[in-house]
Amino acid sequence: VRGLCPLKQILHQKGDNTLIFEARFESGNLQKVVKVNEFEYQLTLRTDLYTSRHTQWYYFQVSNTQAGMPYRFTIVNFTKRNSLYKRGLRPLLYSEADAKKHKVGWRRTGNEIKYYTNNAGQGRRQYFSLTWTFQFPHDQDTCYFAHCYPYTYSNLQDYLVAISKDPVKSKLCKIHILCHSLAGNIVYVLTITNPLKSGKGTERKAVILTARVHPGETNSSWIMKGFLDYILGNSGTAQLLRDNFVFKVVPMLNPDGVIVGNHRCSLTGQDLNRKYRSNLKKYYPSIWYTRNMIKRVMRERDVFLYCDIHGHNRKQNVFMYGCERKQQSKAPYLHPRVFPLLLSKSCPDKFSFPDCRFRVRKSKEGTGRVVMWKMGINNSYTLEAS
């Protein structure tokens, strides 16, 4: 807020081993902590701003640590009945000392992990707890915990600056401002293709990729980074793709939500991935401008594929949601199952075709995938990654 750093809270006297928690930094999320006993703490997450829901994403700092002691953390206000924490998922830990000394970054941690119903709900709302035990690697270290590998708006900006300064990549990738978010943050759009050989180019089809409409799904940003690393690389396949397609990429649709540490919503307290039919340009600028940009591209050239990248909190694997008419046309290349099937054939260890779904549910009518499909893009998908 106004560029001021939070005041350092000096709560403990010498010899006080109480942990010090902090989450007032970019993408941070933690609301309060109660010390239950010497090594046990009860944590409450902040809901998405201006909502009473969507507690899933957490990212916080802990200092004044003691090495080798058996700590237990319990987060008490999750709202989802089911969770991958029941199926082997573990929280992430980052130690500043290990990063400095041993070049070790984020790693999975925690034993005795349980996800269960608690009785803290008010009225008809039910809450769920996640609990885990662990040991800090060093005394007097500063550590971080997170739900998934963080990827902040600053990370994206640093990445785009590196592209713009690279003499080769900057010729292949043009970075533009799509619009500004409600809080005034830039929403970027990238255009990636090989420079034209005279007069050609209108026959290049378009591929449109978007990511990070849900801030807590940081894996979508890592997938997007992997895609950009690949498509701007010098492999033969990347060259061929850039010769044949124009890629339009919106790498972060919801920068405000990412910055404040929301899990699902923007600063309107709304899920932007239900707003693609809305004409409220003022409230959902990134969605309005993305849809308009796609309409403009569709007037100029064929759009071969649209894909919005997400993370999934309850299902394993990488898979797609597509859109299928009840009577599907006979032309095989228009069939929405073909592209995911090809994906599963080319990387069977990563992509799961049996997890894909193609029904268009009523609750999903406002999503990017369904709206783009109804605008006439046959291959219109949501990519989900565990």
Number of C-alpha atoms within 10 A of each C-alpha: 6 4 5 6 9 11 7 7 9 7 9 12 8 5 6 9 15 18 20 16 19 20 19 19 15 16 26 25 27 22 16 13 18 11 13 11 11 12 16 16 18 17 20 19 21 23 23 25 20 12 13 10 17 20 22 23 26 25 25 21 22 17 17 18 21 19 14 12 14 13 19 21 20 20 20 22 24 25 17 16 13 16 18 15 17 14 14 9 16 19 21 19 23 20 21 17 18 17 12 10 8 9 9 13 14 19 13 15 18 18 13 9 21 15 21 16 18 14 11 13 13 8 6 6 9 16 18 20 22 21 21 18 18 17 16 19 16 17 14 16 17 19 21 19 22 20 19 21 21 25 21 20 21 13 11 17 13 10 12 17 12 13 21 16 10 11 10 13 18 17 15 20 22 15 18 13 11 18 18 15 22 18 11 10 14 21 22 21 22 20 16 25 26 19 13 10 8 6 6 9 17 13 12 20 18 25 19 20 21 23 27 27 31 25 32 30 30 23 23 28 27 16 17 22 15 11 13 17 14 13 22 21 15 12 10 9 12 16 15 13 16 19 16 15 21 24 22 22 22 25 24 25 28 31 31 24 27 28 18 20 28 29 27 27 27 28 22 16 16 17 17 25 21 16 19 22 17 13 12 12 11 10 18 23 21 27 26 19 16 22 18 12 14 19 15 11 18 17 9 14 15 17 24 18 19 22 22 26 23 27 24 17 17 14 16 14 14 20 25 27 23 25 23 20 11 8 6 11 11 8 7 10 12 15 17 20 20 13 18 21 17 13 16 18 14 11 10 12 10 13 22 19 18 10 14 19 15 14 13 16 9 7 8 14 17 17 18 27 25 23 19 24 18 13 12 13 20 20 25 28 27 25 22 24 21 17
